[in-house]
Amino acid sequence: MLLPEKSEVKNRIKKLYEAICRNDTDWDAVLIIDRITQYYLTGTMQDGIFALRHDGTYAYFVRRSYDRAKAEGLI
């Protein structure tokens, strides 16, 4: 399986952020729980939550294997 470049993953997160801002200016955070979408945004498919805040910061919280997520993830 081909993994995207780190810059591509960052670009995907940026595009998501811009799309949310275009559609709603009054939001605080978006939580993504779908694993396929998390894989698209992080490069790893874990049991976790991807959080994107209105200030543009984001975090990926994994339930089990932090080391695996860190090794596989691109953010």
mmJSON file of the N, C-alpha and C atoms, coordinates in Angstrom:
{"data_MODEL":{"atom_site":{
"group_PDB":["ATOM","ATOM","ATOM","ATOM","ATOM","ATOM","ATOM","ATOM","ATOM","ATOM","ATOM","ATOM","ATOM","ATOM","ATOM","ATOM","ATOM","ATOM","ATOM","ATOM","ATOM","ATOM","ATOM","ATOM","ATOM","ATOM","ATOM","ATOM","ATOM","ATOM","ATOM","ATOM","ATOM","ATOM","ATOM","ATOM","ATOM","ATOM","ATOM","ATOM","ATOM","ATOM","ATOM","ATOM","ATOM","ATOM","ATOM","ATOM","ATOM","ATOM","ATOM","ATOM","ATOM","ATOM","ATOM","ATOM","ATOM","ATOM","ATOM","ATOM","ATOM","ATOM","ATOM","ATOM","ATOM","ATOM","ATOM","ATOM","ATOM","ATOM","ATOM","ATOM","ATOM","ATOM","ATOM","ATOM","ATOM","ATOM","ATOM","ATOM","ATOM","ATOM","ATOM","ATOM","ATOM","ATOM","ATOM","ATOM","ATOM","ATOM","ATOM","ATOM","ATOM","ATOM","ATOM","ATOM","ATOM","ATOM","ATOM","ATOM","ATOM","ATOM","ATOM","ATOM","ATOM","ATOM","ATOM","ATOM","ATOM","ATOM","ATOM","ATOM","ATOM","ATOM","ATOM","ATOM","ATOM","ATOM","ATOM","ATOM","ATOM","ATOM","ATOM","ATOM","ATOM","ATOM","ATOM","ATOM","ATOM","ATOM","ATOM","ATOM","ATOM","ATOM","ATOM","ATOM","ATOM","ATOM","ATOM","ATOM","ATOM","ATOM","ATOM","ATOM","ATOM","ATOM","ATOM","ATOM","ATOM","ATOM","ATOM","ATOM","ATOM","ATOM","ATOM","ATOM","ATOM","ATOM","ATOM","ATOM","ATOM","ATOM","ATOM","ATOM","ATOM","ATOM","ATOM","ATOM","ATOM","ATOM","ATOM","ATOM","ATOM","ATOM","ATOM","ATOM","ATOM","ATOM","ATOM","ATOM","ATOM","ATOM","ATOM","ATOM","ATOM","ATOM","ATOM","ATOM","ATOM","ATOM","ATOM","ATOM","ATOM","ATOM","ATOM","ATOM","ATOM","ATOM","ATOM","ATOM","ATOM","ATOM","ATOM","ATOM","ATOM","ATOM","ATOM","ATOM","ATOM","ATOM","ATOM","ATOM","ATOM","ATOM","ATOM","ATOM","ATOM","ATOM","ATOM","ATOM","ATOM","ATOM","ATOM","ATOM","ATOM"],
"id":[1,2,3,4,5,6,7,8,9,10,11,12,13,14,15,16,17,18,19,20,21,22,23,24,25,26,27,28,29,30,31,32,33,34,35,36,37,38,39,40,41,42,43,44,45,46,47,48,49,50,51,52,53,54,55,56,57,58,59,60,61,62,63,64,65,66,67,68,69,70,71,72,73,74,75,76,77,78,79,80,81,82,83,84,85,86,87,88,89,90,91,92,93,94,95,96,97,98,99,100,101,102,103,104,105,106,107,108,109,110,111,112,113,114,115,116,117,118,119,120,121,122,123,124,125,126,127,128,129,130,131,132,133,134,135,136,137,138,139,140,141,142,143,144,145,146,147,148,149,150,151,152,153,154,155,156,157,158,159,160,161,162,163,164,165,166,167,168,169,170,171,172,173,174,175,176,177,178,179,180,181,182,183,184,185,186,187,188,189,190,191,192,193,194,195,196,197,198,199,200,201,202,203,204,205,206,207,208,209,210,211,212,213,214,215,216,217,218,219,220,221,222,223,224,225],
"type_symbol":["N","C","C","N","C","C","N","C","C","N","C","C","N","C","C","N","C","C","N","C","C","N","C","C","N","C","C","N","C","C","N","C","C","N","C","C","N","C","C","N","C","C","N","C","C","N","C","C","N","C","C","N","C","C","N","C","C","N","C","C","N","C","C","N","C","C","N","C","C","N","C","C","N","C","C","N","C","C","N","C","C","N","C","C","N","C","C","N","C","C","N","C","C","N","C","C","N","C","C","N","C","C","N","C","C","N","C","C","N","C","C","N","C","C","N","C","C","N","C","C","N","C","C","N","C","C","N","C","C","N","C","C","N","C","C","N","C","C","N","C","C","N","C","C","N","C","C","N","C","C","N","C","C","N","C","C","N","C","C","N","C","C","N","C","C","N","C","C","N","C","C","N","C","C","N","C","C","N","C","C","N","C","C","N","C","C","N","C","C","N","C","C","N","C","C","N","C","C","N","C","C","N","C","C","N","C","C","N","C","C","N","C","C","N","C","C","N","C","C","N","C","C","N","C","C"],
"label_atom_id":["N","CA","C","N","CA","C","N","CA","C","N","CA","C","N","CA","C","N","CA","C","N","CA","C","N","CA","C","N","CA","C","N","CA","C","N","CA","C","N","CA","C","N","CA","C","N","CA","C","N","CA","C","N","CA","C","N","CA","C","N","CA","C","N","CA","C","N","CA","C","N","CA","C","N","CA","C","N","CA","C","N","CA","C","N","CA","C","N","CA","C","N","CA","C","N","CA","C","N","CA","C","N","CA","C","N","CA","C","N","CA","C","N","CA","C","N","CA","C","N","CA","C","N","CA","C","N","CA","C","N","CA","C","N","CA","C","N","CA","C","N","CA","C","N","CA","C","N","CA","C","N","CA","C","N","CA","C","N","CA","C","N","CA","C","N","CA","C","N","CA","C","N","CA","C","N","CA","C","N","CA","C","N","CA","C","N","CA","C","N","CA","C","N","CA","C","N","CA","C","N","CA","C","N","CA","C","N","CA","C","N","CA","C","N","CA","C","N","CA","C","N","CA","C","N","CA","C","N","CA","C","N","CA","C","N","CA","C","N","CA","C","N","CA","C","N","CA","C","N","CA","C","N","CA","C","N","CA","C","N","CA","C"],
"label_alt_id":[null,null,null,null,null,null,null,null,null,null,null,null,null,null,null,null,null,null,null,null,null,null,null,null,null,null,null,null,null,null,null,null,null,null,null,null,null,null,null,null,null,null,null,null,null,null,null,null,null,null,null,null,null,null,null,null,null,null,null,null,null,null,null,null,null,null,null,null,null,null,null,null,null,null,null,null,null,null,null,null,null,null,null,null,null,null,null,null,null,null,null,null,null,null,null,null,null,null,null,null,null,null,null,null,null,null,null,null,null,null,null,null,null,null,null,null,null,null,null,null,null,null,null,null,null,null,null,null,null,null,null,null,null,null,null,null,null,null,null,null,null,null,null,null,null,null,null,null,null,null,null,null,null,null,null,null,null,null,null,null,null,null,null,null,null,null,null,null,null,null,null,null,null,null,null,null,null,null,null,null,null,null,null,null,null,null,null,null,null,null,null,null,null,null,null,null,null,null,null,null,null,null,null,null,null,null,null,null,null,null,null,null,null,null,null,null,null,null,null,null,null,null,null,null,null],
"label_comp_id":["MET","MET","MET","LEU","LEU","LEU","LEU","LEU","LEU","PRO","PRO","PRO","GLU","GLU","GLU","LYS","LYS","LYS","SER","SER","SER","GLU","GLU","GLU","VAL","VAL","VAL","LYS","LYS","LYS","ASN","ASN","ASN","ARG","ARG","ARG","ILE","ILE","ILE","LYS","LYS","LYS","LYS","LYS","LYS","LEU","LEU","LEU","TYR","TYR","TYR","GLU","GLU","GLU","ALA","ALA","ALA","ILE","ILE","ILE","CYS","CYS","CYS","ARG","ARG","ARG","ASN","ASN","ASN","ASP","ASP","ASP","THR","THR","THR","ASP","ASP","ASP","TRP","TRP","TRP","ASP","ASP","ASP","ALA","ALA","ALA","VAL","VAL","VAL","LEU","LEU","LEU","ILE","ILE","ILE","ILE","ILE","ILE","ASP","ASP","ASP","ARG","ARG","ARG","ILE","ILE","ILE","THR","THR","THR","GLN","GLN","GLN","TYR","TYR","TYR","TYR","TYR","TYR","LEU","LEU","LEU","THR","THR","THR","GLY","GLY","GLY","THR","THR","THR","MET","MET","MET","GLN","GLN","GLN","ASP","ASP","ASP","GLY","GLY","GLY","ILE","ILE","ILE","PHE","PHE","PHE","ALA","ALA","ALA","LEU","LEU","LEU","ARG","ARG","ARG","HIS","HIS","HIS","ASP","ASP","ASP","GLY","GLY","GLY","THR","THR","THR","TYR","TYR","TYR","ALA","ALA","ALA","TYR","TYR","TYR","PHE","PHE","PHE","VAL","VAL","VAL","ARG","ARG","ARG","ARG","ARG","ARG","SER","SER","SER","TYR","TYR","TYR","ASP","ASP","ASP","ARG","ARG","ARG","ALA","ALA","ALA","LYS","LYS","LYS","ALA","ALA","ALA","GLU","GLU","GLU","GLY","GLY","GLY","LEU","LEU","LEU","ILE","ILE","ILE"],
"label_asym_id":["A","A","A","A","A","A","A","A","A","A","A","A","A","A","A","A","A","A","A","A","A","A","A","A","A","A","A","A","A","A","A","A","A","A","A","A","A","A","A","A","A","A","A","A","A","A","A","A","A","A","A","A","A","A","A","A","A","A","A","A","A","A","A","A","A","A","A","A","A","A","A","A","A","A","A","A","A","A","A","A","A","A","A","A","A","A","A","A","A","A","A","A","A","A","A","A","A","A","A","A","A","A","A","A","A","A","A","A","A","A","A","A","A","A","A","A","A","A","A","A","A","A","A","A","A","A","A","A","A","A","A","A","A","A","A","A","A","A","A","A","A","A","A","A","A","A","A","A","A","A","A","A","A","A","A","A","A","A","A","A","A","A","A","A","A","A","A","A","A","A","A","A","A","A","A","A","A","A","A","A","A","A","A","A","A","A","A","A","A","A","A","A","A","A","A","A","A","A","A","A","A","A","A","A","A","A","A","A","A","A","A","A","A","A","A","A","A","A","A","A","A","A","A","A","A"],
"label_entity_id":["1","1","1","1","1","1","1","1","1","1","1","1","1","1","1","1","1","1","1","1","1","1","1","1","1","1","1","1","1","1","1","1","1","1","1","1","1","1","1","1","1","1","1","1","1","1","1","1","1","1","1","1","1","1","1","1","1","1","1","1","1","1","1","1","1","1","1","1","1","1","1","1","1","1","1","1","1","1","1","1","1","1","1","1","1","1","1","1","1","1","1","1","1","1","1","1","1","1","1","1","1","1","1","1","1","1","1","1","1","1","1","1","1","1","1","1","1","1","1","1","1","1","1","1","1","1","1","1","1","1","1","1","1","1","1","1","1","1","1","1","1","1","1","1","1","1","1","1","1","1","1","1","1","1","1","1","1","1","1","1","1","1","1","1","1","1","1","1","1","1","1","1","1","1","1","1","1","1","1","1","1","1","1","1","1","1","1","1","1","1","1","1","1","1","1","1","1","1","1","1","1","1","1","1","1","1","1","1","1","1","1","1","1","1","1","1","1","1","1","1","1","1","1","1","1"],
"label_seq_id":[1,1,1,2,2,2,3,3,3,4,4,4,5,5,5,6,6,6,7,7,7,8,8,8,9,9,9,10,10,10,11,11,11,12,12,12,13,13,13,14,14,14,15,15,15,16,16,16,17,17,17,18,18,18,19,19,19,20,20,20,21,21,21,22,22,22,23,23,23,24,24,24,25,25,25,26,26,26,27,27,27,28,28,28,29,29,29,30,30,30,31,31,31,32,32,32,33,33,33,34,34,34,35,35,35,36,36,36,37,37,37,38,38,38,39,39,39,40,40,40,41,41,41,42,42,42,43,43,43,44,44,44,45,45,45,46,46,46,47,47,47,48,48,48,49,49,49,50,50,50,51,51,51,52,52,52,53,53,53,54,54,54,55,55,55,56,56,56,57,57,57,58,58,58,59,59,59,60,60,60,61,61,61,62,62,62,63,63,63,64,64,64,65,65,65,66,66,66,67,67,67,68,68,68,69,69,69,70,70,70,71,71,71,72,72,72,73,73,73,74,74,74,75,75,75],
"pdbx_PDB_ins_code":[null,null,null,null,null,null,null,null,null,null,null,null,null,null,null,null,null,null,null,null,null,null,null,null,null,null,null,null,null,null,null,null,null,null,null,null,null,null,null,null,null,null,null,null,null,null,null,null,null,null,null,null,null,null,null,null,null,null,null,null,null,null,null,null,null,null,null,null,null,null,null,null,null,null,null,null,null,null,null,null,null,null,null,null,null,null,null,null,null,null,null,null,null,null,null,null,null,null,null,null,null,null,null,null,null,null,null,null,null,null,null,null,null,null,null,null,null,null,null,null,null,null,null,null,null,null,null,null,null,null,null,null,null,null,null,null,null,null,null,null,null,null,null,null,null,null,null,null,null,null,null,null,null,null,null,null,null,null,null,null,null,null,null,null,null,null,null,null,null,null,null,null,null,null,null,null,null,null,null,null,null,null,null,null,null,null,null,null,null,null,null,null,null,null,null,null,null,null,null,null,null,null,null,null,null,null,null,null,null,null,null,null,null,null,null,null,null,null,null,null,null,null,null,null,null],
"Cartn_x":[0.85,0.0,0.894,0.595,1.353,0.832,1.742,1.373,1.592,0.743,0.945,2.132,2.657,3.729,3.176,4.058,3.652,3.045,3.617,3.088,1.671,1.383,0.045,-0.963,-0.582,-1.46,-1.733,-0.699,-0.885,-1.805,-1.679,-2.532,-3.993,-4.208,-5.565,-6.212,-5.445,-5.969,-6.284,-5.405,-5.629,-6.901,-7.108,-8.306,-9.568,-9.506,-10.651,-10.955,-9.919,-10.079,-10.724,-10.225,-10.759,-12.218,-12.546,-13.927,-14.883,-14.455,-15.301,-15.488,-14.422,-14.509,-15.399,-15.362,-16.222,-17.697,-18.007,-19.402,-19.955,-19.085,-19.555,-18.426,-18.633,-17.589,-17.685,-18.768,-18.99,-18.878,-17.668,-17.443,-16.223,-16.172,-15.062,-14.122,-14.697,-13.859,-14.651,-13.912,-14.475,-13.775,-14.564,-14.011,-14.335,-13.331,-13.522,-13.245,-14.267,-14.148,-14.082,-14.366,-14.334,-12.89,-12.568,-11.182,-10.654,-11.494,-11.044,-10.67,-11.496,-11.202,-9.962,-9.815,-8.612,-7.371,-7.46,-6.332,-5.995,-7.021,-6.839,-6.127,-6.424,-5.867,-4.571,-4.256,-3.095,-2.084,-2.527,-1.634,-1.62,-2.408,-2.52,-3.983,-4.324,-5.709,-5.75,-6.004,-6.039,-7.447,-7.665,-8.899,-8.668,-9.211,-8.934,-9.849,-9.456,-10.222,-9.243,-9.591,-8.835,-9.603,-8.941,-9.58,-8.943,-9.796,-9.365,-10.055,-9.266,-9.825,-9.937,-10.768,-11.011,-9.753,-8.817,-7.573,-6.59,-6.99,-6.158,-5.274,-5.226,-4.436,-5.212,-4.495,-5.139,-4.347,-5.029,-4.398,-5.046,-4.301,-4.815,-4.649,-5.75,-5.759,-6.026,-5.081,-5.254,-5.528,-6.283,-6.701,-5.664,-5.015,-4.16,-2.672,-2.268,-0.842,-0.313,0.128,0.725,1.974,2.793,4.035,3.738,2.718,2.35,1.844,0.992,0.456,1.577,2.534,3.65,4.52,4.728,5.557,4.87,3.566,2.832,2.352,1.984,1.335,2.245,1.621,2.366,2.143,1.427,1.2,2.045],
"Cartn_y":[-1.179,0.0,1.241,2.157,3.407,4.42,4.964,6.015,7.369,8.32,9.67,10.344,11.343,12.143,12.94,13.294,14.094,15.419,16.029,17.303,17.133,15.983,15.723,15.604,14.939,14.8,16.174,16.985,18.342,19.155,18.982,19.679,19.225,17.949,17.427,18.051,18.164,18.773,20.245,20.913,22.327,22.506,21.648,21.724,21.467,20.516,20.251,21.491,22.075,23.282,24.404,24.63,25.703,25.436,24.19,23.855,24.074,23.713,23.922,25.417,26.184,27.636,28.314,27.837,28.402,28.168,27.021,26.646,27.104,27.356,27.759,28.489,29.748,30.51,30.397,29.86,29.766,28.317,27.798,26.435,26.421,25.452,25.368,24.218,23.05,21.886,20.869,20.063,18.947,17.694,16.688,15.408,14.369,13.694,12.684,11.321,10.462,9.144,8.018,8.322,7.316,6.941,5.651,5.209,5.476,5.348,5.593,7.067,7.952,9.383,9.706,9.073,9.277,8.84,7.729,7.266,8.287,8.831,9.836,11.076,11.424,12.642,12.424,11.172,10.94,9.941,9.021,7.992,6.738,6.68,5.475,5.236,3.956,3.612,2.966,3.78,3.329,3.509,2.971,3.237,4.547,5.639,6.933,8.025,9.247,10.436,11.472,12.026,13.133,14.403,15.362,16.617,17.784,18.604,19.812,20.992,21.942,23.097,24.294,25.247,26.443,27.279,27.206,27.975,27.298,26.157,25.473,24.377,24.259,23.194,21.881,20.793,19.49,18.502,17.426,16.374,15.046,13.998,12.653,11.851,11.451,10.702,9.237,8.361,6.936,6.199,5.129,4.395,3.382,2.71,1.606,1.828,1.961,1.93,3.288,4.071,5.368,5.181,4.193,3.96,3.592,2.761,2.393,3.613,4.394,5.592,6.557,6.697,7.602,7.091,5.788,5.198,5.286,5.046,5.02,6.402,7.215,8.499,9.498,10.376,11.382,12.794,12.949,14.295,14.533],
"Cartn_z":[0.0,0.0,0.0,-0.861,-0.94,0.065,0.832,1.777,1.13,1.436,0.892,1.569,0.926,1.512,2.689,3.61,4.767,4.315,3.286,2.791,2.243,1.643,1.125,2.268,3.332,4.494,5.106,5.239,5.778,4.874,3.573,2.62,2.754,2.981,3.182,4.416,5.494,6.722,6.471,5.75,5.422,4.597,3.614,2.777,3.598,4.515,5.398,6.228,6.811,7.626,6.821,5.626,4.777,4.393,4.094,3.726,4.897,6.089,7.263,7.505,7.406,7.624,6.591,5.35,4.304,4.604,5.172,5.403,6.746,7.706,9.032,9.749,10.065,10.751,12.268,12.767,14.214,14.689,14.661,15.122,16.024,16.911,17.847,17.496,17.226,16.934,16.124,15.393,14.648,15.15,15.49,15.92,14.862,14.376,13.345,13.957,13.912,14.526,13.495,12.246,11.188,10.861,10.902,10.713,9.308,8.298,6.929,6.764,7.296,7.221,8.041,9.19,9.997,9.224,8.534,7.721,6.64,6.008,4.964,5.515,6.766,7.363,8.151,8.499,9.357,8.8,7.963,7.459,8.298,9.359,10.18,10.506,10.669,10.963,12.351,13.333,14.723,15.279,16.463,17.186,17.922,17.379,17.977,17.479,17.76,17.375,16.822,15.666,15.098,15.43,16.051,16.462,15.722,15.118,14.413,15.077,15.559,16.262,15.342,15.744,14.945,14.722,15.637,15.469,14.505,13.932,12.951,13.52,14.824,15.427,15.367,15.421,15.388,16.227,16.607,17.392,17.025,17.199,16.942,18.224,18.805,20.051,19.731,20.092,19.835,21.134,20.996,22.178,22.646,21.728,22.149,21.909,20.684,20.39,19.929,20.884,20.569,19.707,20.066,19.313,17.867,17.635,16.27,15.508,16.145,15.497,15.163,16.05,15.808,14.666,14.604,13.553,12.186,12.136,10.887,10.466,11.436,11.16,10.484,9.749,8.996,9.5,10.614,11.137,12.364],
"occupancy":[1.0,1.0,1.0,1.0,1.0,1.0,1.0,1.0,1.0,1.0,1.0,1.0,1.0,1.0,1.0,1.0,1.0,1.0,1.0,1.0,1.0,1.0,1.0,1.0,1.0,1.0,1.0,1.0,1.0,1.0,1.0,1.0,1.0,1.0,1.0,1.0,1.0,1.0,1.0,1.0,1.0,1.0,1.0,1.0,1.0,1.0,1.0,1.0,1.0,1.0,1.0,1.0,1.0,1.0,1.0,1.0,1.0,1.0,1.0,1.0,1.0,1.0,1.0,1.0,1.0,1.0,1.0,1.0,1.0,1.0,1.0,1.0,1.0,1.0,1.0,1.0,1.0,1.0,1.0,1.0,1.0,1.0,1.0,1.0,1.0,1.0,1.0,1.0,1.0,1.0,1.0,1.0,1.0,1.0,1.0,1.0,1.0,1.0,1.0,1.0,1.0,1.0,1.0,1.0,1.0,1.0,1.0,1.0,1.0,1.0,1.0,1.0,1.0,1.0,1.0,1.0,1.0,1.0,1.0,1.0,1.0,1.0,1.0,1.0,1.0,1.0,1.0,1.0,1.0,1.0,1.0,1.0,1.0,1.0,1.0,1.0,1.0,1.0,1.0,1.0,1.0,1.0,1.0,1.0,1.0,1.0,1.0,1.0,1.0,1.0,1.0,1.0,1.0,1.0,1.0,1.0,1.0,1.0,1.0,1.0,1.0,1.0,1.0,1.0,1.0,1.0,1.0,1.0,1.0,1.0,1.0,1.0,1.0,1.0,1.0,1.0,1.0,1.0,1.0,1.0,1.0,1.0,1.0,1.0,1.0,1.0,1.0,1.0,1.0,1.0,1.0,1.0,1.0,1.0,1.0,1.0,1.0,1.0,1.0,1.0,1.0,1.0,1.0,1.0,1.0,1.0,1.0,1.0,1.0,1.0,1.0,1.0,1.0,1.0,1.0,1.0,1.0,1.0,1.0,1.0,1.0,1.0,1.0,1.0,1.0],
"B_iso_or_equiv":[0.0,0.0,0.0,0.0,0.0,0.0,0.0,0.0,0.0,0.0,0.0,0.0,0.0,0.0,0.0,0.0,0.0,0.0,0.0,0.0,0.0,0.0,0.0,0.0,0.0,0.0,0.0,0.0,0.0,0.0,0.0,0.0,0.0,0.0,0.0,0.0,0.0,0.0,0.0,0.0,0.0,0.0,0.0,0.0,0.0,0.0,0.0,0.0,0.0,0.0,0.0,0.0,0.0,0.0,0.0,0.0,0.0,0.0,0.0,0.0,0.0,0.0,0.0,0.0,0.0,0.0,0.0,0.0,0.0,0.0,0.0,0.0,0.0,0.0,0.0,0.0,0.0,0.0,0.0,0.0,0.0,0.0,0.0,0.0,0.0,0.0,0.0,0.0,0.0,0.0,0.0,0.0,0.0,0.0,0.0,0.0,0.0,0.0,0.0,0.0,0.0,0.0,0.0,0.0,0.0,0.0,0.0,0.0,0.0,0.0,0.0,0.0,0.0,0.0,0.0,0.0,0.0,0.0,0.0,0.0,0.0,0.0,0.0,0.0,0.0,0.0,0.0,0.0,0.0,0.0,0.0,0.0,0.0,0.0,0.0,0.0,0.0,0.0,0.0,0.0,0.0,0.0,0.0,0.0,0.0,0.0,0.0,0.0,0.0,0.0,0.0,0.0,0.0,0.0,0.0,0.0,0.0,0.0,0.0,0.0,0.0,0.0,0.0,0.0,0.0,0.0,0.0,0.0,0.0,0.0,0.0,0.0,0.0,0.0,0.0,0.0,0.0,0.0,0.0,0.0,0.0,0.0,0.0,0.0,0.0,0.0,0.0,0.0,0.0,0.0,0.0,0.0,0.0,0.0,0.0,0.0,0.0,0.0,0.0,0.0,0.0,0.0,0.0,0.0,0.0,0.0,0.0,0.0,0.0,0.0,0.0,0.0,0.0,0.0,0.0,0.0,0.0,0.0,0.0,0.0,0.0,0.0,0.0,0.0,0.0],
"pdbx_formal_charge":[null,null,null,null,null,null,null,null,null,null,null,null,null,null,null,null,null,null,null,null,null,null,null,null,null,null,null,null,null,null,null,null,null,null,null,null,null,null,null,null,null,null,null,null,null,null,null,null,null,null,null,null,null,null,null,null,null,null,null,null,null,null,null,null,null,null,null,null,null,null,null,null,null,null,null,null,null,null,null,null,null,null,null,null,null,null,null,null,null,null,null,null,null,null,null,null,null,null,null,null,null,null,null,null,null,null,null,null,null,null,null,null,null,null,null,null,null,null,null,null,null,null,null,null,null,null,null,null,null,null,null,null,null,null,null,null,null,null,null,null,null,null,null,null,null,null,null,null,null,null,null,null,null,null,null,null,null,null,null,null,null,null,null,null,null,null,null,null,null,null,null,null,null,null,null,null,null,null,null,null,null,null,null,null,null,null,null,null,null,null,null,null,null,null,null,null,null,null,null,null,null,null,null,null,null,null,null,null,null,null,null,null,null,null,null,null,null,null,null,null,null,null,null,null,null],
"auth_seq_id":[1,1,1,2,2,2,3,3,3,4,4,4,5,5,5,6,6,6,7,7,7,8,8,8,9,9,9,10,10,10,11,11,11,12,12,12,13,13,13,14,14,14,15,15,15,16,16,16,17,17,17,18,18,18,19,19,19,20,20,20,21,21,21,22,22,22,23,23,23,24,24,24,25,25,25,26,26,26,27,27,27,28,28,28,29,29,29,30,30,30,31,31,31,32,32,32,33,33,33,34,34,34,35,35,35,36,36,36,37,37,37,38,38,38,39,39,39,40,40,40,41,41,41,42,42,42,43,43,43,44,44,44,45,45,45,46,46,46,47,47,47,48,48,48,49,49,49,50,50,50,51,51,51,52,52,52,53,53,53,54,54,54,55,55,55,56,56,56,57,57,57,58,58,58,59,59,59,60,60,60,61,61,61,62,62,62,63,63,63,64,64,64,65,65,65,66,66,66,67,67,67,68,68,68,69,69,69,70,70,70,71,71,71,72,72,72,73,73,73,74,74,74,75,75,75],
"auth_comp_id":["MET","MET","MET","LEU","LEU","LEU","LEU","LEU","LEU","PRO","PRO","PRO","GLU","GLU","GLU","LYS","LYS","LYS","SER","SER","SER","GLU","GLU","GLU","VAL","VAL","VAL","LYS","LYS","LYS","ASN","ASN","ASN","ARG","ARG","ARG","ILE","ILE","ILE","LYS","LYS","LYS","LYS","LYS","LYS","LEU","LEU","LEU","TYR","TYR","TYR","GLU","GLU","GLU","ALA","ALA","ALA","ILE","ILE","ILE","CYS","CYS","CYS","ARG","ARG","ARG","ASN","ASN","ASN","ASP","ASP","ASP","THR","THR","THR","ASP","ASP","ASP","TRP","TRP","TRP","ASP","ASP","ASP","ALA","ALA","ALA","VAL","VAL","VAL","LEU","LEU","LEU","ILE","ILE","ILE","ILE","ILE","ILE","ASP","ASP","ASP","ARG","ARG","ARG","ILE","ILE","ILE","THR","THR","THR","GLN","GLN","GLN","TYR","TYR","TYR","TYR","TYR","TYR","LEU","LEU","LEU","THR","THR","THR","GLY","GLY","GLY","THR","THR","THR","MET","MET","MET","GLN","GLN","GLN","ASP","ASP","ASP","GLY","GLY","GLY","ILE","ILE","ILE","PHE","PHE","PHE","ALA","ALA","ALA","LEU","LEU","LEU","ARG","ARG","ARG","HIS","HIS","HIS","ASP","ASP","ASP","GLY","GLY","GLY","THR","THR","THR","TYR","TYR","TYR","ALA","ALA","ALA","TYR","TYR","TYR","PHE","PHE","PHE","VAL","VAL","VAL","ARG","ARG","ARG","ARG","ARG","ARG","SER","SER","SER","TYR","TYR","TYR","ASP","ASP","ASP","ARG","ARG","ARG","ALA","ALA","ALA","LYS","LYS","LYS","ALA","ALA","ALA","GLU","GLU","GLU","GLY","GLY","GLY","LEU","LEU","LEU","ILE","ILE","ILE"],
"auth_asym_id":["A","A","A","A","A","A","A","A","A","A","A","A","A","A","A","A","A","A","A","A","A","A","A","A","A","A","A","A","A","A","A","A","A","A","A","A","A","A","A","A","A","A","A","A","A","A","A","A","A","A","A","A","A","A","A","A","A","A","A","A","A","A","A","A","A","A","A","A","A","A","A","A","A","A","A","A","A","A","A","A","A","A","A","A","A","A","A","A","A","A","A","A","A","A","A","A","A","A","A","A","A","A","A","A","A","A","A","A","A","A","A","A","A","A","A","A","A","A","A","A","A","A","A","A","A","A","A","A","A","A","A","A","A","A","A","A","A","A","A","A","A","A","A","A","A","A","A","A","A","A","A","A","A","A","A","A","A","A","A","A","A","A","A","A","A","A","A","A","A","A","A","A","A","A","A","A","A","A","A","A","A","A","A","A","A","A","A","A","A","A","A","A","A","A","A","A","A","A","A","A","A","A","A","A","A","A","A","A","A","A","A","A","A","A","A","A","A","A","A","A","A","A","A","A","A"],
"auth_atom_id":["N","CA","C","N","CA","C","N","CA","C","N","CA","C","N","CA","C","N","CA","C","N","CA","C","N","CA","C","N","CA","C","N","CA","C","N","CA","C","N","CA","C","N","CA","C","N","CA","C","N","CA","C","N","CA","C","N","CA","C","N","CA","C","N","CA","C","N","CA","C","N","CA","C","N","CA","C","N","CA","C","N","CA","C","N","CA","C","N","CA","C","N","CA","C","N","CA","C","N","CA","C","N","CA","C","N","CA","C","N","CA","C","N","CA","C","N","CA","C","N","CA","C","N","CA","C","N","CA","C","N","CA","C","N","CA","C","N","CA","C","N","CA","C","N","CA","C","N","CA","C","N","CA","C","N","CA","C","N","CA","C","N","CA","C","N","CA","C","N","CA","C","N","CA","C","N","CA","C","N","CA","C","N","CA","C","N","CA","C","N","CA","C","N","CA","C","N","CA","C","N","CA","C","N","CA","C","N","CA","C","N","CA","C","N","CA","C","N","CA","C","N","CA","C","N","CA","C","N","CA","C","N","CA","C","N","CA","C","N","CA","C","N","CA","C","N","CA","C","N","CA","C","N","CA","C","N","CA","C","N","CA","C"],
"pdbx_PDB_model_num":[1,1,1,1,1,1,1,1,1,1,1,1,1,1,1,1,1,1,1,1,1,1,1,1,1,1,1,1,1,1,1,1,1,1,1,1,1,1,1,1,1,1,1,1,1,1,1,1,1,1,1,1,1,1,1,1,1,1,1,1,1,1,1,1,1,1,1,1,1,1,1,1,1,1,1,1,1,1,1,1,1,1,1,1,1,1,1,1,1,1,1,1,1,1,1,1,1,1,1,1,1,1,1,1,1,1,1,1,1,1,1,1,1,1,1,1,1,1,1,1,1,1,1,1,1,1,1,1,1,1,1,1,1,1,1,1,1,1,1,1,1,1,1,1,1,1,1,1,1,1,1,1,1,1,1,1,1,1,1,1,1,1,1,1,1,1,1,1,1,1,1,1,1,1,1,1,1,1,1,1,1,1,1,1,1,1,1,1,1,1,1,1,1,1,1,1,1,1,1,1,1,1,1,1,1,1,1,1,1,1,1,1,1,1,1,1,1,1,1,1,1,1,1,1,1]
}}}
